[in-house]
Amino acid sequence: MKSAAHDFPSRARAGLQNPDLVRAMARARTGFIDKRRAAVDALPEYPQLRRIAREIKEHTLQHLDYYLERFEARVREHGGHVHWASTPAEAQAIVLDVCRAAGAKRITKGKSMVGEEIALNEALEAAGFEPIETDLGEYIIQLANEPPSHIIAPAIHKTRDQIADLFHARHAQYGLHERRTEPTALVGEARTVLREKFQTADVGITGANFLVAETGSSVIVTNEGNGDLTNTLPRVHVVTAGIEKVVPTLEDMSTILRVLARNATGQEASAYTTLSSGPRRAGDLDGPGEYHVVLLDNGRSQMLGNEFHEMLRCIRCGACMNHCPVYHAVGGHAYGWVYVGPMGSVLTPLMVGLDEARDLPNACTLNGRCREVCPMEIPLSDMIRKLREREFDERLTPPRTRLGLRAWAFAARRPALYRFVTSLAMRVLGLLGRRRGRLRRLPLAGGWTGTRDLPAPAGETFMAAWAKRRVEKR
């Protein structure tokens, strides 16, 4: 997927002015947050489980080379093939070679963020293959020719009427001419179309939630069962995964599974957890004749041991974006690349370059909710702050912003001057807003006052109030 992260400001403005997106995101906000809270509260041992899951991932990252080599050896023992890709281009080439060798024409795909990361659909289509997304959300956005706007709910930005119109327009070629609007009818219509695709696919491509070093298994977690059809019916199964997805044992995988579904969809467990451990063996009733795993680096190894190391603990549950006020305001497409919300504000600059995605770390209020709900306790707001610092050091910050930060830093290093300036600003703003109690316009703050009023200061500065309180307590 080609990055458009450089266009975040205009994309964010478009999202704010899209009434359909506003309605869709409002429904998603309450659903995800409320369900997660109920699922977590229902598990008394959740804090301990979260700590153990974090320790498992951290241990694995500390010994990543060992577990990756062990995973590769086990896959090969089972008759499978492991391919290593440093870049998206290398991963594309590997998958295309496998598809050509299989004489493939039609390719079914399960949801895979790495597939999006390496722009796999575009590469397959350019090479003359027919890729079909089988996850319902991914299928919807493929018909709409759009990228996903959420990790676990790719079509979350779509309303039911938009999906009904899309199916009505695109499914007429299959003899389906009635415009359906009920969710069960829409799902049934998608199944009708996809059933023949499943049965005639030559290659099935899935992602992986986990790679188990102990058994050489790739693991997918779904609620629709499309993943099972994708990895069992075609002659060839290809797995695309980042190198950080490996875990030591099946027991470790089961531990992390207990926090994954609760944080992703508010379920105790997803409907399907499927392990694939190589090609079909003698006596197996189904399964692929070939099994390939493509392991992608794409900058991940460069994160090991540095200030962004903890980002590799991410299990792609989506909890951070589900609780992010900025994401819910502008939608996922505003971020311009595969990963959105707080985790995208960290991963995108690291993977496509800070010069391309410098606006994303600044699209954050630093409220800390993302870290609070992250099952892996990733300090996302700290990393976003570090990227802002790097942006400033690399002189990527706009001149006016740099001037403002330097002025603030000059005053902040001089407490007496800082107290004087803030006290003066409080009095001036209080006078300007005393009639209405708010300010409708303010120089240098158009980004705020363009969409809402700024409450006028009332009383004294925080520092003055704090000093007074300390005196009163003596």
PyMOL commands that set and color helices and strands:
alter all, ss='L'
color gray80, all
select helices_A, chain A and resi 5-16+19-41+46-62+64-77+88-101+113-117+120-126+136-143+160-170+172-174+183-200+226-232+243-245+250-264+300-303+309-313+319-322+325-330+332-335+341-352+369-373+380-393+399-412+415-432+446-449+462-473
alter helices_A, ss='H'
color red, helices_A
select strands_A, chain A and resi 81-85+106-109+130-133+203-206+210-212+217-222+236-242+246-247+272-276+290-296+438-439+454-455
alter strands_A, ss='S'
color yellow, strands_A
deselect
rebuild
show_as cartoon
